[in-house]
Amino acid sequence: MANSSQPITERVVTTIAPRYGGAPVILISGAPDDQLLPLSRQRRRLDDVLRELGPNEWGMPSRCAGWSIKDVAAHLVSVNRFWTASVRAGLAGSPTSFLANFDPVATPEQIVAGMRALSPGDVMEQFSSSNEELLELLGGLAEEDWTVIAEAPPGHLPIRLLAAHALWDAWVHERDVALPLGCEQPVQVDEVAASLRYVCALTSAIAILTGRGVAGTFEVDGQGPVSMRFRLDVADAVVVHDAAPLSSGPVLRGDAVALIEALSARVPFPTSPPAGWVPLIEGLATAFDTHR
């Protein structure tokens, strides 16, 4: 759900059909509740950043084209509410399919436009309350609940991976707000690791869902303060495994934070991606496609 930095005029929208029913399109190994701590920390940290803003700072441009810092916060209010509704529906045994015709650029813009009349104080209050509602819901889950199916943009996924999408999305948006303000975003190992694994899986899943015919084994070598290695097996679904040492697949290398930023359409890649990775990288780029 991360809004791109691209304008929405003259777009050619490629249909991305979420996978509802059957096996999930993304599988990532890990403990059932391993997203709860990083997600909770990230949401409350961003709450603290926004709460300290002065009146003029709320209106400053963010990194999302055409969006102020207040617009980003308003977007996250709507996203939090979606996650909460999706988790509740999944736990009730009736996972939703609201995103069947979701446009990841136009739809968020329409929702944000409808909230622009709100004051910064109103947006701040709604952001805080929506955070706490979501975190209270997730914090009350039993271990087996994290495997229950709910809706996320790629379709029906375990709630654990819905939380991984929610973490990656808000982690990127935190930078969309913090960097223009001159604030440093703390580098938390679990947040960066979860976000890099998820965004690599997401772009691969979109390549699958848009029929790009991508298959094979692909490697990631994240460097810098967060050093990590993992493998993606891509066929009818993308399966993410820890992998050290790396195997024979094409390797995407670079600083882990820079890779998340590049895969999320925020900055150029730190180095040219290997040719084998290009069809996967184009998966997420397709969701924010623009042509003039």
C-alpha positions as CSV (number, residue, x, y, z in Angstrom):
1,M,0.0,0.0,0.0
2,A,3.0,2.3,-0.1
3,N,2.2,5.3,-2.3
4,S,4.8,5.8,-4.9
5,S,6.7,9.0,-5.6
6,Q,5.2,9.0,-9.2
7,P,2.5,11.3,-10.5
8,I,-0.8,9.7,-11.3
9,T,-1.5,11.5,-14.6
10,E,-1.4,9.7,-17.9
11,R,-0.9,6.3,-16.2
12,V,-1.3,3.0,-17.9
13,V,-2.7,0.8,-15.2
14,T,-1.7,-2.9,-15.3
15,T,-4.2,-5.2,-13.7
16,I,-2.9,-7.0,-10.6
17,A,-5.3,-9.7,-9.6
18,P,-4.9,-10.6,-5.9
19,R,-4.9,-14.3,-5.2
20,Y,-8.0,-15.2,-3.3
21,G,-8.4,-18.8,-2.3
22,G,-5.9,-21.6,-2.8
23,A,-2.3,-21.4,-1.6
24,P,-1.0,-17.9,-0.6
25,V,1.2,-16.3,-3.2
26,I,3.8,-15.4,-0.5
27,L,5.4,-17.6,2.1
28,I,8.1,-16.4,4.4
29,S,9.6,-18.6,7.1
30,G,9.7,-17.4,10.7
31,A,8.1,-17.5,14.1
32,P,4.3,-17.0,14.2
33,D,4.4,-13.7,16.1
34,D,7.7,-12.3,14.9
35,Q,6.2,-9.2,13.3
36,L,4.4,-7.9,16.4
37,L,7.4,-6.3,18.2
38,P,8.9,-4.5,15.2
39,L,5.5,-3.4,14.0
40,S,4.5,-2.0,17.4
41,R,7.8,-0.2,17.9
42,Q,7.7,1.3,14.4
43,R,4.1,2.6,14.8
44,R,4.8,4.1,18.2
45,R,8.0,5.7,17.0
46,L,6.3,7.4,14.1
47,D,3.5,8.5,16.5
48,D,6.2,10.2,18.6
49,V,7.7,11.9,15.5
50,L,4.4,13.3,14.3
51,R,3.3,14.4,17.8
52,E,6.3,16.8,18.0
53,L,5.5,18.6,14.7
54,G,4.6,22.2,14.7
55,P,1.8,23.7,12.6
56,N,4.0,24.5,9.6
57,E,5.7,21.1,9.6
58,W,2.5,19.3,9.0
59,G,2.1,21.1,5.7
60,M,5.7,20.4,4.5
61,P,6.1,18.2,1.4
62,S,6.8,14.5,2.0
63,R,8.7,12.3,-0.4
64,C,5.4,11.1,-2.0
65,A,4.7,13.4,-4.9
66,G,1.8,15.8,-4.2
67,W,1.5,14.7,-0.6
68,S,2.3,16.7,2.5
69,I,3.4,15.1,5.8
70,K,-0.2,15.4,7.0
71,D,-1.4,13.5,3.9
72,V,1.0,10.7,4.6
73,A,-0.3,10.5,8.2
74,A,-3.9,10.5,6.8
75,H,-3.0,7.7,4.4
76,L,-1.7,5.6,7.3
77,V,-4.9,6.2,9.2
78,S,-6.9,4.6,6.4
79,V,-4.4,1.8,6.0
80,N,-4.5,1.0,9.8
81,R,-8.3,0.8,9.6
82,F,-8.1,-1.6,6.6
83,W,-5.6,-3.9,8.4
84,T,-7.8,-4.0,11.5
85,A,-10.9,-4.8,9.5
86,S,-9.1,-7.4,7.5
87,V,-7.7,-9.2,10.6
88,R,-11.1,-9.2,12.3
89,A,-12.8,-10.6,9.2
90,G,-10.1,-13.3,8.8
91,L,-10.5,-14.3,12.5
92,A,-14.2,-14.5,12.0
93,G,-13.7,-17.0,9.1
94,S,-14.7,-14.6,6.4
95,P,-11.6,-13.0,4.8
96,T,-12.5,-10.0,2.7
97,S,-11.7,-9.3,-1.0
98,F,-12.0,-5.6,-1.0
99,L,-8.8,-5.1,-3.0
100,A,-9.8,-7.0,-6.1
101,N,-9.8,-3.7,-8.1
102,F,-7.4,-1.7,-6.0
103,D,-5.3,0.9,-7.7
104,P,-2.2,1.5,-5.5
105,V,-1.7,5.0,-6.8
106,A,-5.2,6.4,-7.5
107,T,-7.2,4.8,-4.6
108,P,-4.9,6.1,-1.8
109,E,-5.0,9.6,-3.4
110,Q,-8.8,9.6,-3.4
111,I,-8.9,8.6,0.2
112,V,-6.4,11.2,1.3
113,A,-8.1,13.9,-0.7
114,G,-11.3,13.2,1.3
115,M,-9.3,13.8,4.6
116,R,-7.5,17.0,3.6
117,A,-10.1,19.2,5.4
118,L,-9.1,17.7,8.7
119,S,-6.8,19.6,11.0
120,P,-3.4,18.2,12.0
121,G,-4.8,17.6,15.5
122,D,-7.6,15.5,14.1
123,V,-5.3,13.5,11.9
124,M,-2.9,13.0,14.8
125,E,-5.7,11.8,17.0
126,Q,-7.0,9.4,14.4
127,F,-3.5,8.1,13.7
128,S,-2.8,7.4,17.3
129,S,-6.2,5.7,17.9
130,S,-5.9,3.6,14.8
131,N,-2.4,2.5,15.7
132,E,-3.6,1.4,19.2
133,E,-6.6,-0.4,17.8
134,L,-4.5,-2.4,15.4
135,L,-1.8,-3.2,17.9
136,E,-4.2,-4.2,20.6
137,L,-5.9,-6.6,18.2
138,L,-2.6,-8.1,17.0
139,G,-1.2,-8.2,20.6
140,G,-4.2,-10.3,21.7
141,L,-3.6,-13.0,19.0
142,A,-2.9,-16.6,20.1
143,E,0.0,-18.3,18.3
144,E,-2.3,-20.2,16.0
145,D,-4.2,-17.0,15.0
146,W,-1.1,-15.7,13.1
147,T,-1.6,-18.4,10.5
148,V,-5.3,-17.5,9.9
149,I,-5.9,-16.1,6.4
150,A,-6.8,-12.5,5.9
151,E,-6.7,-10.0,3.1
152,A,-3.6,-8.0,2.0
153,P,-2.8,-6.4,-1.4
154,P,-1.4,-9.6,-2.9
155,G,-4.6,-11.4,-1.9
156,H,-5.3,-13.8,1.0
157,L,-2.2,-14.3,3.2
158,P,-1.6,-15.5,6.8
159,I,-2.1,-12.6,9.3
160,R,1.6,-12.8,10.1
161,L,2.4,-11.7,6.5
162,L,-0.4,-9.1,6.6
163,A,1.6,-7.7,9.5
164,A,4.8,-7.9,7.5
165,H,3.2,-5.9,4.7
166,A,1.9,-3.3,7.3
167,L,5.4,-3.0,8.8
168,W,7.2,-2.5,5.4
169,D,4.6,0.0,4.2
170,A,4.7,2.2,7.3
171,W,8.5,1.8,7.6
172,V,8.8,3.4,4.1
173,H,6.3,6.0,4.9
174,E,8.1,6.9,8.1
175,R,11.1,7.7,6.0
176,D,8.8,9.7,3.6
177,V,8.1,11.9,6.6
178,A,11.3,11.8,8.6
179,L,13.9,12.6,5.9
180,P,12.2,15.8,4.6
181,L,12.1,16.9,8.3
182,G,15.8,16.2,8.7
183,C,15.2,13.5,11.2
184,E,17.1,10.2,11.3
185,Q,15.2,7.0,11.3
186,P,16.8,4.5,13.8
187,V,18.1,1.4,12.1
188,Q,16.4,-1.5,14.0
189,V,17.7,-4.9,12.7
190,D,14.3,-6.7,13.0
191,E,12.5,-3.9,11.2
192,V,15.0,-3.7,8.3
193,A,15.2,-7.5,8.0
194,A,11.5,-8.0,7.9
195,S,10.9,-5.1,5.5
196,L,13.6,-6.3,3.0
197,R,12.4,-9.9,3.0
198,Y,8.8,-8.7,2.5
199,V,9.4,-6.2,-0.2
200,C,11.5,-8.7,-2.2
201,A,8.7,-11.2,-1.8
202,L,6.0,-8.6,-2.7
203,T,7.7,-7.5,-6.0
204,S,8.1,-11.2,-6.9
205,A,4.5,-11.9,-6.1
206,I,3.3,-9.0,-8.3
207,A,5.5,-10.4,-11.1
208,I,3.6,-13.7,-10.7
209,L,0.2,-12.1,-10.4
210,T,0.7,-10.0,-13.6
211,G,1.7,-13.1,-15.6
212,R,5.4,-12.1,-16.2
213,G,6.4,-15.7,-16.4
214,V,9.2,-15.4,-13.8
215,A,10.5,-18.5,-12.2
216,G,13.7,-19.7,-10.5
217,T,15.9,-19.1,-7.5
218,F,17.0,-15.6,-6.6
219,E,19.4,-14.5,-3.8
220,V,19.6,-11.3,-1.7
221,D,22.8,-10.2,0.1
222,G,21.9,-7.3,2.4
223,Q,24.9,-5.4,3.7
224,G,25.7,-2.5,6.0
225,P,24.5,-2.2,9.6
226,V,22.0,-5.0,8.9
227,S,23.7,-7.9,7.3
228,M,21.4,-10.6,6.0
229,R,21.2,-13.3,3.3
230,F,18.1,-15.1,2.0
231,R,16.8,-16.9,-1.0
232,L,13.6,-16.6,-2.9
233,D,12.2,-19.6,-4.8
234,V,9.8,-18.3,-7.4
235,A,7.3,-20.4,-9.3
236,D,3.5,-20.3,-8.8
237,A,4.3,-18.6,-5.4
238,V,7.3,-17.0,-3.9
239,V,8.9,-18.8,-0.9
240,V,11.5,-16.9,1.2
241,H,14.2,-18.9,3.0
242,D,17.2,-17.9,5.0
243,A,20.3,-18.9,2.9
244,A,23.9,-18.8,3.9
245,P,26.0,-19.3,2.0
246,L,24.4,-18.1,-1.1
247,S,23.6,-20.6,-3.9
248,S,23.8,-20.3,-7.6
249,G,20.9,-17.9,-8.3
250,P,21.4,-14.2,-9.3
251,V,22.3,-12.1,-6.3
252,L,20.9,-8.7,-5.5
253,R,23.5,-7.0,-3.3
254,G,23.7,-3.7,-1.5
255,D,23.1,-1.9,1.8
256,A,19.9,-3.4,3.2
257,V,18.2,0.0,3.8
258,A,19.1,1.2,0.4
259,L,17.7,-1.9,-1.2
260,I,14.3,-1.5,0.6
261,E,14.2,2.1,-0.6
262,A,15.1,1.2,-4.2
263,L,12.6,-1.7,-4.3
264,S,9.9,0.6,-2.9
265,A,10.5,3.1,-5.7
266,R,12.1,5.8,-3.5
267,V,15.7,5.9,-4.7
268,P,17.8,4.4,-7.5
269,F,19.4,1.0,-6.8
270,P,22.9,1.4,-5.2
271,T,24.4,-0.7,-7.9
272,S,22.9,-2.1,-11.2
273,P,20.8,-5.2,-10.3
274,P,21.8,-8.5,-12.0
275,A,19.9,-9.2,-15.2
276,G,18.1,-12.1,-13.6
277,W,16.6,-9.9,-11.0
278,V,15.2,-7.3,-13.4
279,P,11.8,-9.1,-14.1
280,L,11.2,-9.4,-10.3
281,I,12.1,-5.8,-9.6
282,E,9.7,-4.7,-12.4
283,G,6.9,-6.5,-10.5
284,L,6.4,-3.7,-7.9
285,A,7.3,-1.0,-10.4
286,T,4.4,-2.2,-12.4
287,A,2.0,-1.3,-9.6
288,F,3.2,2.3,-9.8
289,D,3.6,2.4,-13.6
290,T,3.6,5.8,-15.3
291,H,3.9,6.6,-19.0
292,R,3.9,10.0,-20.7
